């Protein structure tokens, strides 16, 4: 099973790093705070990618950064969708574990594609209880890309909850992909877990 690129992986491959009804931030974030958060996060990402460290060091730094700026658990629950009510507690825990792993593998795999990236924050507008921050991503050899970042305040701090690339929500795309795997296998959540595990094994082999 070949999933589309995960949320960040997809956004970062097309350049770098929607209303998500399943995520309820504690309170609304201001446009200024959302823009500052994306600007700071983006500059940190660019510094890592364009730095002089080894690929392994960069991958480790990127994974740490992503876990700090992205609401990974909440995003995972969103893309699992209605099947979160069907999954057993053990299946849900396994799903979150695999989701984190796949995200990490995708980031590691795509590092070379990020070299030389830069970005500009263009503005922000209200989206749900959060803000949608518009940016332009520049990648050497490619046309500039417009990427929007959904920023919500979760647990008292701003976090990314979706990425919109070319008008397409990465969360919704991934959610639809996951739902297809489950429905194609008779509503069996374990089928998705097996497919995710297979993806991890293939990613591990490709990086050896």
C-alpha positions as CSV (number, residue, x, y, z in Angstrom):
1,X,0.0,0.0,0.0
2,X,1.5,3.4,-1.1
3,X,0.1,6.2,1.1
4,X,0.4,9.8,-0.1
5,X,3.1,11.7,1.6
6,X,2.3,12.4,5.3
7,X,1.2,15.9,6.3
8,X,4.6,17.4,6.9
9,X,6.4,15.1,4.6
10,X,4.1,16.1,1.7
11,X,4.4,19.8,2.5
12,X,8.2,19.6,2.9
13,X,8.8,17.6,-0.2
14,X,6.8,20.0,-2.3
15,X,8.5,22.8,-0.5
16,X,9.2,22.2,3.3
17,X,7.1,21.4,6.2
18,X,-8.0,23.1,7.1
19,X,-9.9,23.2,9.3
20,X,-9.4,20.3,11.6
21,X,-12.8,19.7,13.2
22,X,-11.3,17.0,15.5
23,X,-9.0,19.4,17.3
24,X,-10.3,21.8,19.8
25,X,-7.7,24.4,20.9
26,X,-8.0,25.9,24.3
27,X,-8.4,29.4,23.0
28,X,-8.0,31.4,19.8
29,X,-4.5,32.5,18.8
30,X,-3.8,36.0,17.3
31,X,-2.7,36.5,13.8
32,X,0.5,38.1,15.0
33,X,1.4,35.2,17.3
34,X,0.6,32.7,14.6
35,X,2.8,34.5,12.1
36,X,5.6,34.8,14.6
37,X,5.4,31.1,15.4
38,X,5.5,30.0,11.8
39,X,8.4,32.4,11.0
40,X,10.4,31.2,14.0
41,X,9.7,27.5,13.3
42,X,10.5,27.9,9.6
43,X,13.8,29.7,10.4
44,X,14.7,26.9,12.7
45,X,13.9,24.3,10.1
46,X,15.8,26.1,7.4
47,X,18.9,26.4,9.7
48,X,18.9,22.7,10.3
49,X,18.4,21.7,6.7
50,X,21.0,24.1,5.3
51,X,23.4,23.5,8.1
52,X,26.7,21.6,8.0
53,X,25.7,18.6,10.1
54,X,25.5,15.0,8.8
55,X,22.2,13.7,7.4
56,X,21.7,11.6,10.5
57,X,22.3,14.7,12.8
58,X,19.9,16.7,10.7
59,X,17.2,14.0,10.8
60,X,17.4,13.8,14.6
61,X,17.2,17.6,14.9
62,X,14.2,17.7,12.5
63,X,12.4,15.0,14.4
64,X,12.9,16.9,17.6
65,X,11.7,20.2,16.0
66,X,8.6,18.6,14.5
67,X,7.6,17.1,17.8
68,X,7.8,20.5,19.3
69,X,5.9,22.5,16.7
70,X,3.4,20.0,15.4
71,X,0.4,18.5,17.3
72,X,1.4,15.0,16.1
73,X,-0.9,13.1,18.5
74,X,-3.9,15.3,17.7
75,X,-3.2,15.1,14.0
76,X,-2.9,11.3,14.2
77,X,-6.3,11.1,15.9
78,X,-7.8,13.3,13.3
79,X,-6.5,11.3,10.3
80,X,-7.7,8.0,12.0
81,X,-11.1,9.7,11.8
82,X,-14.3,7.8,12.8
83,X,-12.3,4.6,13.2
84,X,-10.9,5.9,16.5
85,X,-14.2,4.8,17.9
86,X,-13.7,1.3,16.5
87,X,-10.0,0.8,17.4
88,X,-9.3,-0.9,20.7
89,X,-7.0,0.9,23.1
90,X,-4.1,-1.3,22.1
91,X,-4.8,-0.6,18.4
92,X,-5.0,3.2,19.0
93,X,-1.7,3.2,20.9
94,X,-0.1,1.2,18.1
95,X,-1.5,3.5,15.5
96,X,0.0,6.6,17.2
97,X,3.4,4.8,17.5
98,X,3.4,3.9,13.8
99,X,2.2,7.4,12.8
100,X,5.1,9.0,14.7
101,X,7.5,6.5,13.1
102,X,6.3,7.1,9.6
103,X,6.5,10.8,10.0
104,X,10.1,10.5,11.2
105,X,11.1,8.2,8.4
106,X,9.5,10.5,5.8
107,X,11.4,13.5,7.1
108,X,14.6,11.6,7.1
109,X,14.1,10.4,3.6
110,X,13.3,13.8,2.2
111,X,16.3,15.7,3.8
112,X,18.2,16.1,0.5
113,X,15.1,17.6,-1.2
114,X,15.1,20.4,1.3
115,X,18.5,21.8,0.6
116,X,18.6,25.5,-0.1
117,X,15.0,26.2,0.9
118,X,13.8,29.6,2.1
119,X,10.4,31.0,2.8
120,X,8.4,34.2,3.3
121,X,5.5,34.7,5.7
122,X,2.8,36.6,3.8
123,X,0.0,37.0,6.4
124,X,-2.6,35.2,8.4
125,X,-6.4,35.0,8.5
126,X,-8.8,33.3,11.0
127,X,-9.6,29.7,10.3
128,X,-11.8,27.9,12.8
129,X,-10.5,28.7,16.3
130,X,-7.0,29.3,15.0
131,X,-5.1,31.0,12.2
132,X,-4.2,30.0,8.7
133,X,-0.7,31.4,8.0
134,X,0.2,31.9,4.3
135,X,3.8,31.5,3.2
136,X,5.7,31.3,0.0
137,X,8.4,28.5,-0.2
138,X,11.3,28.8,-2.5
139,X,13.3,25.7,-3.4
140,X,16.3,25.8,-5.8
141,X,15.3,24.7,-9.3
142,X,11.6,24.8,-8.6
143,X,8.8,27.4,-8.9
144,X,7.8,29.2,-5.7
145,X,5.1,27.3,-3.9
146,X,2.2,28.7,-1.8
147,X,1.8,26.8,1.4
148,X,-0.6,27.6,4.2
149,X,-0.2,26.4,7.8
150,X,-3.1,25.9,10.2
151,X,-2.0,27.1,13.6
152,X,-4.0,26.4,16.7
153,X,-3.3,26.9,20.4
154,X,-3.1,23.5,22.0
155,X,-2.0,23.0,25.6
156,X,-1.3,26.7,26.0
157,X,1.1,26.9,23.0
158,X,0.8,27.4,19.2
159,X,1.1,24.2,17.2
160,X,0.7,23.2,13.6
161,X,-2.4,21.1,12.9
162,X,-2.6,21.0,9.1
163,X,-0.7,22.0,6.0
164,X,-2.4,23.2,2.9
165,X,-0.5,22.7,-0.3
166,X,-2.0,23.8,-3.7
167,X,-5.3,24.1,-2.0
168,X,-5.2,20.5,-0.6
169,X,-5.3,19.7,3.1
170,X,-2.6,17.1,3.9
171,X,-4.7,16.0,6.9
172,X,-7.8,15.4,4.9
173,X,-5.8,13.7,2.1
174,X,-4.2,11.3,4.7
175,X,-7.5,10.7,6.4
176,X,-9.1,9.7,3.2
177,X,-6.2,7.4,2.4
178,X,-6.4,5.7,5.8
179,X,-10.2,5.3,5.5
180,X,-9.8,3.6,2.1
181,X,-7.4,1.1,3.5
182,X,-9.7,0.2,6.4
183,X,-12.9,0.1,4.3
184,X,-11.2,-2.0,1.6
185,X,-10.5,-4.5,4.4
186,X,-14.0,-4.8,5.8
187,X,-13.6,-2.0,8.4
188,X,-10.6,-3.8,10.0
189,X,-8.3,-1.3,11.8
190,X,-5.6,-3.9,12.0
191,X,-5.3,-3.8,8.2
192,X,-4.2,-0.1,8.4
193,X,-1.7,-1.0,11.1
194,X,-0.3,-3.7,9.0
195,X,0.0,-1.4,6.0
196,X,1.7,1.2,8.1
197,X,4.1,-1.4,9.5
198,X,4.9,-2.5,5.9
199,X,5.6,1.1,4.9
200,X,8.1,1.4,7.9
201,X,9.9,-1.8,6.9
202,X,10.2,-0.6,3.3
203,X,11.5,2.8,4.5
204,X,14.0,1.1,6.7
205,X,15.3,-1.1,3.9
206,X,15.5,1.9,1.5
207,X,17.7,3.8,4.0
208,X,20.2,1.0,4.6
